[in-house]
Amino acid sequence: MIKRGMQHWNGCMVVAISLDITTADPAHCDIITVAMVILDTNLEPLRGVQPFNITMVPENLEFTATDKITAKKKDLLRAIETGFGQETAASLFYDWVVRLGLPMTKYGKERCKLIPLAHDYRRFQQPLRNWLTSEVYDEVFSDKIRDTLVVAQYLNDRAAMHGHKVPYSRTSLGYLGAHYHVRERPGDEAIGACVSTAQLYRAMTREGVVI
């Protein structure tokens, strides 16, 4: 149940993001799958809004011996065979954002933005900038990022500061999901990852406040 609106979002929308990238180096990798789910003020998928989910053909397949390939082989082959071109996918993404109908800001100088939610978002930010261009990224996304990894580290520090046992012995997405009994929903894997991240963030925000 929604007890109160998230007034401090100031008209912006939180979007859960999942990316599948080719290598571990965020500055030199391609996105092959991107999924985004708009959330309501209760951090649940917003009804009536279609998630964005697209597979793209990677532009750089000349990996070096030092590159740590993160994409699964089957997913990489599927992207090569059936994916959209990177520019076409970026155009479809921008069209999706326009259809969201984000309101103007309080002073009417620009539109409200999407607040990214992910686990370890620093892995995603540069690939998104490379794909969309920095100009489009800054137009669409807020810099007020929500990150379940950062929240987990904060909650551990908060517990230790008050002399309590830290709640998480590890801060990986899999460990945190198991800790809160978050299970991926059946269906599309990328969309499921977005929903699971949102469920995890929602559970973490409901932790008791230490005064």
N, C-alpha and C positions, 0 to 999 in steps of 0.2 A: 504494500500500500504506500502511495506517495504521501508523505506527511507535510512536506512543503517543497516549493519549487527551488531550483538551484539559481536563486537570484544573482549570485556572484558570478555566474557564467555570462551575465550581461548580454543575453541574446545569442550567444554562441552555442554550438552543439558539440557534444563529445562524440568522437568517432573511434571505435575500436579498430585497430589496424593489424593486419598480418601480411607479411611479405615472405616470398621464397626467392632468395637471391643466389647467384651462381657461386660466389666465393666469399670468404670471410672478411676480405678487405673492402670496407664500405665505399672507399673512394675509387675502386677499380673493379666493380662488379655490375652485373645486369640484374634487374628484377625480371623474374619469369612468371611469377604469379603475385597479384596484389588483390587483397580483399579488404573491404571496409564496411562496417556496420554502424549506422547512426543509432545513438542511445537516447532514451528518454531521461527525464530527471530522476528516475528511480534506477538508472543504469541498466535498464533492460532494452533489448532491441525495440526501436521506435516503430510502432504499428503503422502500416500504410506506406512505409518508405522502403523501397527496394534496395538491398545491399549492392555495393559495387564489387564485382568479382570478374577478373579478366586474366587471361594467360597471354604472355608476350614472347615473341621470338627474341632470344638474346642476340645482341649485336657483336659481342666479343667472345669468340670461342677459342682463341689462341691462349690457352692457359700455360703458365710456366711451371717448372718443377716445384717452385716454392708456393704456388697458389694452393690454398686449402679449399677444395671444392666442397661446398655445403649442400648443393642441390642433389637430390636423388637422381640417379641415371634415368629412371623411367619418367620422372617429371621433366627432366631436361630434354629428353627425346620427344615427349608430348608437346612441349613448348615449341620446339623446332618445327614439328610437323603441323601443328594446328593453331599456333599462337598468332595474335595480331602483331602488326608492326608496332614498334615502340611509339612512334609519332601518332599513329591512328589510335592507339590505346590511350595516350595522353589527351587527345581530343575528346574521346568518349568519356574519360574521367571528368574533364572540365564541363562537358554537357550535363553530366550527372550532378555535379555541384550546383550548376545554375538551376536545375530543376528542384533542388532542395528549397529554393526560395528563401535563403537566409535574409533576415531583416537588416536594415541599415543600423549603424551604431547610434548611440544617443545623440551625437552631434551631426549625424547625417553625412559625414565625409567619406565613409567607406562601409562596406557590408561587414556584418559579423563573420567570424571565421569558425573553422573546425578545430576543436581541441583534440590533439592526438592522444590516444590511449594505447599503450603497448607494453610489452615486457622488454626492458633494455632498449628503449627507443633510439638510443644513439646509433644502434646498428642500422636503423631504417632511415634516419634523417638524410644522410648524404645520398644514398641511392635514390630517394624520392626527389631530392633536389636535382640530381643528375638527369633523372627521367623527365621531370616536369619543367625544368629550368628554375633557377632561384626566384625569378620574378613571379612565376605562377605559384610556386610553393609559398612564398611570403604573402601573396594575395589570398590564398586559400586557408593556410594553416596558422593557428595561433602559436605563439612561443610559450604559452602556459601549459606545458606538456604534463600529462598524467602517466606515471610509469610504475608498474607493480614492483619492479626491482628496487626502485628508489624508496617506495613505501615500505617494502620489507626491511630494507637497511635502516630506515628511520625507526620502525617499530622495534627492531632489535636494540638500537641505540637508546630508545626511550625506556625500554624495559631495564637495560643495564644501568642507566642513569638513576633509576628508582630502586636499584638493588634487587630486581627481579631476574628470574631466569629468562634468557632470550627466547622468544617464541619459535624461531626458525634456526635449525642447525645448518641449513643450506638455503640458498635463495634462487635456485633454478626454477623455471616455470613449472616443470614437472613435479618437483618437490612441493612447491607452494600449492599447486592444484590438488595434489594428494592430501595435503594438510587440511585444506578446506573442503575436501570431498567434491571438488569440481570435476565433472565428467564432460567430455566433448559430446555434443549432441550429434545424433546420426545425420548423415547427409554430406554435403560438400565439406571437404577437409579444411579448406581455407576459411570459409565462413564459420565453421565450427570453432576454429582457433580464435577468431574474433570474439565470438560469444563466450567462450571459456575465459578469455582474458577479462572480458567485462564482468563475468560472474565472480572471478577472483578479486578484481578491484572492488566490487560491491561488498564482498565478504570482508575485505580488509578495512574498508571505510566504516564498517559497523563494529569494529573493535572498540572496547570501552576506552573512554578518554581518561587519562591520568592527569589530575590537577596538582 
